[in-house]
Amino acid sequence: MRRIAISMAAATISVTLAGCGVLNATGSSDDASPAKGNDITVGLLLPEKANTRYENFDYPIIKTKVESLTNDKGRVEYANAEASAEKQASQMQQMIDDRVDVILLDAVDSKAIASGVKKAKEAGIPVIAYDRLAEGPIDAYISFDNELVGEVQGRTLLEAIGEDASLSDKIVMMNGSSTDPNAKQFKAGAMSELNGKVTIAESFDTKDWKPENAQANMADAIEKIGKGNIAAVYSANDGMAGGIVKALEAAGVTDLPPITGQDAELPAVQRIISGEQYMSVYKSYPQEAENAAEMAVAKVQGRDIQFAALTRDKVDSPTHKGIPAQLVPVVALTKENIKDTVVADDVYKLSDICTAEYKAACRAIGLK
């Protein structure tokens, strides 16, 4: 029921807005009576660069959307913390000092940043948690349905093992960083599918989500379990999946077990085509990023009806309840639907995916 409500809300946002007359076809701010005009500054704090999505998708999409919504008068002040909670706290303080109009915050450490969120609130600067649910008095939250992400990963992993999956099948779980609340939700969703059906032989919380840390963890798991005794590997994202593949290949494994992922990064899509990775979770970053930009601009410009329509869901953080939110649906990405997802949505061109090294593999699955 939860998932149905989320999908319905996400699917009807644009229709509802148009019906209420608060958005024109392009989402322009021309016909508004805003609290502030188009000359606004949106602060954007992203957490890291190891995951290529932040530099390649989130930042440029948000920047372009803010400019579009404000007739090129609004701007984005951007900072990336490079996985340092201390650096992000400093960046947030700088944005407060600079008096940006609103902050989109993707927290490195959701708990540690709470004091910065409180300072922004005291300075009259709204904070919208982006992708990761920060603690403190945030005004709204936009992300994907994170437990559903884990459920999709776990379910697809069981499908890869086959109908005869049992407790004799040993699984390695490569979870994300312990400081990221999303990682806990991914894990909970995956365990709801895997628990009691297979054996979790080794489980790791991977520091900073770094591929090299996942590679080291996987090497440790191989040594303890034995390279021939691993039925599958749950990897919470694609970057770590790449490190896992390196560890398995370094151990001499040629027939790789099914490996999950998340983010539909280009190297992961190519690994799926070549058979090195079984699946990823495709999350429409353009949808998340563009809607986040709309939320930020609507909040600053006092467009309460539009803001409410964009935040129809509710979530709880450890410090606050009933936070207005938008949860974006996700899709399992496998060989079968690459053309219908990342290619159809113009995330990648076929020429990006099917480079010389992967041309034969692309042809084999009808990508041409």
C-alpha positions in Angstrom: 0.0 0.0 0.0 2.8 2.4 0.8 4.4 1.9 -2.6 1.1 2.4 -4.4 0.5 5.7 -2.6 4.1 6.9 -3.4 3.8 6.0 -7.1 0.4 7.6 -7.4 1.7 10.8 -5.8 4.7 10.9 -8.0 2.7 10.2 -11.1 0.0 12.9 -10.4 2.2 15.8 -9.4 2.3 17.5 -12.8 -1.4 16.8 -13.5 -2.4 18.2 -10.2 -0.3 21.3 -10.5 -1.6 22.0 -14.0 -5.2 21.5 -12.9 -4.8 24.0 -10.0 -3.2 26.5 -12.4 0.0 26.9 -10.4 2.2 25.7 -13.2 2.3 26.4 -16.8 3.6 23.8 -19.3 7.2 24.6 -18.6 7.0 25.2 -14.8 8.0 28.8 -15.4 7.7 31.4 -12.6 6.3 34.1 -14.9 2.8 34.1 -13.6 3.5 33.9 -9.9 3.2 36.4 -7.0 6.4 35.2 -5.3 7.7 36.2 -1.9 11.0 36.7 -3.7 11.7 37.3 -7.3 13.7 35.4 -9.8 17.1 36.7 -8.6 17.6 34.0 -6.1 20.5 31.8 -5.0 20.1 28.1 -4.3 22.8 26.5 -2.2 23.6 22.9 -3.3 25.7 20.7 -1.0 26.5 17.3 -2.4 28.4 14.6 -0.4 31.0 13.0 -2.6 32.6 12.4 -6.0 33.3 8.6 -5.8 29.7 8.1 -7.1 29.8 9.8 -10.5 26.1 10.7 -10.4 26.6 13.9 -8.4 29.0 15.6 -10.8 27.5 14.1 -14.0 23.8 14.4 -13.3 22.6 16.0 -10.0 24.6 19.3 -10.1 24.2 20.1 -13.8 20.5 19.2 -13.9 19.7 21.2 -10.8 21.7 24.2 -12.1 19.9 24.1 -15.5 16.5 23.7 -13.9 16.9 26.6 -11.5 18.0 28.8 -14.4 15.0 27.7 -16.4 12.6 28.3 -13.6 13.9 31.8 -13.0 14.4 33.1 -16.5 18.2 32.7 -16.1 18.2 35.1 -13.2 18.6 32.5 -10.4 21.9 30.8 -9.7 23.2 27.7 -7.9 26.1 28.0 -5.4 27.6 24.5 -5.4 30.0 22.7 -3.1 31.0 19.0 -2.9 32.2 17.7 0.5 34.2 14.8 -1.0 33.0 12.4 1.7 34.1 14.7 4.6 31.5 15.6 7.2 33.8 18.3 8.6 34.2 19.8 5.1 30.5 19.8 4.5 29.8 21.5 7.8 32.2 24.3 6.8 30.6 24.6 3.4 27.2 24.9 4.9 28.4 27.6 7.3 29.8 29.4 4.3 26.4 29.3 2.5 24.7 30.6 5.7 27.2 33.4 5.8 26.7 34.1 2.1 22.9 34.4 2.8 21.8 32.0 0.1 18.0 31.8 -0.2 17.6 28.1 0.2 19.8 25.1 0.7 19.5 21.7 -1.0 21.5 19.3 1.3 22.7 15.8 0.5 24.4 15.0 3.8 27.7 13.1 4.3 26.7 12.4 7.9 23.0 12.9 8.5 23.4 13.2 12.3 26.5 15.4 12.3 25.0 18.0 10.0 21.9 18.6 12.2 23.6 21.5 14.0 24.2 23.2 10.6 20.6 22.7 9.6 19.5 24.4 12.9 21.8 27.3 12.2 20.3 27.7 8.7 16.8 27.6 10.2 17.8 30.3 12.7 19.1 32.4 9.9 15.8 32.1 8.0 17.2 29.8 5.3 15.0 26.8 4.4 16.8 23.5 4.1 15.6 20.7 1.8 17.2 17.3 2.4 18.2 15.9 -1.0 18.6 12.1 -1.6 19.6 11.5 2.1 17.4 12.3 5.0 19.4 14.8 7.2 18.5 15.3 10.9 17.5 18.6 12.3 14.6 21.0 11.4 14.6 20.4 7.6 11.7 21.9 5.6 11.3 19.0 3.2 12.9 15.9 1.7 13.2 14.4 -1.7 14.6 11.0 -2.5 13.8 7.6 -3.8 11.8 5.0 -1.9 15.0 3.6 -0.3 13.5 0.4 1.3 11.9 -0.4 -2.1 15.4 0.0 -3.7 16.7 -2.7 -1.3 13.6 -4.9 -1.9 14.2 -4.7 -5.6 17.9 -5.6 -5.2 17.1 -8.5 -2.9 14.3 -9.9 -5.0 16.3 -9.7 -8.2 19.3 -11.4 -6.5 17.1 -14.3 -5.5 15.8 -14.5 -9.1 19.4 -14.7 -10.3 20.2 -17.6 -7.9 17.1 -19.4 -9.1 14.0 -21.1 -7.8 16.2 -23.6 -5.8 17.7 -20.8 -3.6 18.1 -22.1 -0.1 20.0 -21.6 3.2 22.9 -23.5 1.7 23.5 -20.5 -0.6 26.0 -18.2 1.0 25.6 -14.4 0.3 28.1 -11.6 0.9 26.4 -8.3 1.8 28.3 -5.1 0.9 26.2 -2.4 2.5 26.9 1.4 2.3 28.4 3.8 4.8 27.1 3.5 8.4 26.8 7.3 8.5 24.3 7.3 5.6 20.7 6.7 6.7 19.9 5.5 3.1 22.3 2.6 3.6 20.3 1.4 6.5 17.1 1.5 4.5 18.6 -0.3 1.5 19.8 -3.0 3.8 16.4 -3.3 5.6 14.7 -3.6 2.3 17.1 -6.2 1.0 16.9 -8.3 4.2 13.1 -8.3 4.0 13.6 -10.3 0.8 16.7 -12.4 1.7 16.1 -13.3 5.3 15.3 -16.9 5.8 15.8 -17.8 2.1 19.7 -17.7 1.9 22.5 -17.4 4.4 24.3 -14.1 4.9 27.8 -15.5 5.3 29.5 -12.1 5.6 28.2 -8.5 5.9 30.1 -5.2 5.8 29.2 -1.6 6.3 31.5 0.0 3.8 33.3 3.2 4.9 32.4 6.2 2.8 30.9 3.9 0.1 34.4 3.8 -1.5 35.0 1.1 -4.1 38.5 0.4 -2.8 37.0 -0.3 0.7 34.4 -2.6 -0.9 37.3 -4.4 -2.7 39.2 -4.9 0.5 36.1 -6.1 2.3 35.3 -8.6 -0.5 38.9 -9.9 -0.5 38.4 -10.6 3.2 35.1 -12.4 2.5 36.7 -14.5 -0.2 39.4 -15.6 2.2 36.9 -16.5 4.9 34.2 -18.2 2.8 36.2 -19.5 -0.2 36.0 -18.2 -3.7 33.9 -21.2 -4.9 31.4 -21.0 -2.1 29.8 -17.6 -2.8 26.4 -17.9 -4.4 25.8 -14.1 -4.9 26.9 -10.7 -3.7 24.6 -8.0 -2.6 26.2 -4.6 -3.4 24.3 -1.6 -2.3 25.6 0.5 -5.2 27.5 0.3 -8.5 30.7 1.9 -7.4 31.2 -0.8 -4.8 30.1 -3.5 -7.3 33.1 -2.5 -9.4 35.4 -3.0 -6.4 33.8 -6.4 -5.7 34.4 -7.5 -9.3 38.1 -6.5 -9.0 38.4 -8.6 -5.8 36.8 -11.6 -7.3 38.9 -11.4 -10.5 42.0 -10.9 -8.5 41.2 -14.1 -6.6 41.0 -16.0 -9.9 37.2 -16.2 -10.2 36.2 -16.4 -13.8 32.5 -17.4 -13.5 31.3 -14.4 -11.4 28.4 -14.9 -9.1 25.4 -12.5 -9.5 26.2 -9.1 -8.2 23.7 -6.3 -7.5 24.2 -2.5 -7.7 22.4 0.8 -7.8 22.6 4.1 -9.7 22.9 2.8 -13.3 26.4 4.2 -13.6 27.8 3.8 -17.1 30.6 1.3 -16.1 27.9 -0.7 -14.3 25.6 -0.7 -17.4 28.6 -2.0 -19.4 29.3 -4.7 -16.7 25.7 -5.8 -16.9 26.0 -6.1 -20.7 29.2 -8.1 -20.4 27.8 -10.3 -17.6 30.1 -9.1 -14.8 27.3 -7.5 -12.9 23.8 -8.9 -12.8 21.7 -5.8 -12.1 21.5 -2.2 -11.0 18.7 -0.1 -9.8 17.8 2.7 -12.2 16.7 5.8 -10.4 15.6 8.7 -12.6 18.1 11.3 -11.5 16.6 13.9 -13.9 13.2 13.5 -12.2 14.7 13.7 -8.7 17.0 16.7 -9.5 14.5 18.7 -11.5 11.8 18.2 -8.8 14.2 19.2 -6.1 15.0 22.4 -8.0 11.3 23.1 -8.3 10.8 22.5 -4.6 13.6 24.9 -3.8 12.4 27.7 -6.0 8.8 27.2 -4.9 9.8 27.4 -1.2 11.8 30.6 -1.7 9.2 32.3 -3.9 6.3 31.5 -1.4 4.5 29.2 -3.8 2.8 27.2 -1.0 0.3 25.4 -3.2 3.0 24.2 -5.6 5.4 23.3 -2.8 2.6 21.2 -1.1 1.8 19.5 -4.4 5.5 18.5 -4.8 5.7 17.1 -1.2 2.6 14.9 -0.8 4.4 12.1 1.1 5.5 12.3 4.7 8.6 10.8 6.4 10.1 10.8 9.9 13.7 11.4 10.8 15.2 10.6 14.2 14.6 14.2 15.2 11.5 15.3 13.4 8.2 13.7 12.4 5.9 14.2 9.5 8.4 15.9 7.2 6.9 16.9 3.8 8.5 14.6 1.2 8.5 13.3 -2.4 9.6 9.7 -2.9 10.5 8.9 -6.5 9.9 5.3 -7.9 12.7 3.0 -9.0 13.2 0.2 -11.6 15.4 -2.9 -11.6 17.9 -2.5 -14.5 19.0 -5.7 -16.2 20.2 -6.7 -19.7 16.5 -7.0 -20.8 15.5 -3.4 -20.2 18.6 -1.2 -20.8 17.1 0.1 -24.0 13.8 1.0 -22.4 15.3 2.8 -19.4 18.7 4.6 -19.5 18.7 4.8 -23.3 15.0 5.8 -23.7 15.4 8.4 -21.0 18.5 9.9 -22.7 20.8 9.1 -19.8 23.2 7.4 -22.1 23.5 7.1 -25.9 24.1 3.7 -27.4 27.4 5.0 -28.5 28.3 5.7 -24.9 27.5 2.2 -23.8 28.5 0.1 -26.8 32.1 1.2 -27.2 34.5 -1.1 -29.1 35.1 -3.3 -26.0 31.4 -3.9 -25.6 30.1 -4.0 -29.2 29.8 -7.8 -29.5 28.1 -8.0 -26.1 25.7 -5.3 -27.1 24.8 -7.0 -30.4 24.2 -10.3 -28.4 21.4 -8.6 -26.4 20.0 -6.6 -29.3 21.6 -3.3 -28.4 22.5 -1.7 -31.7 
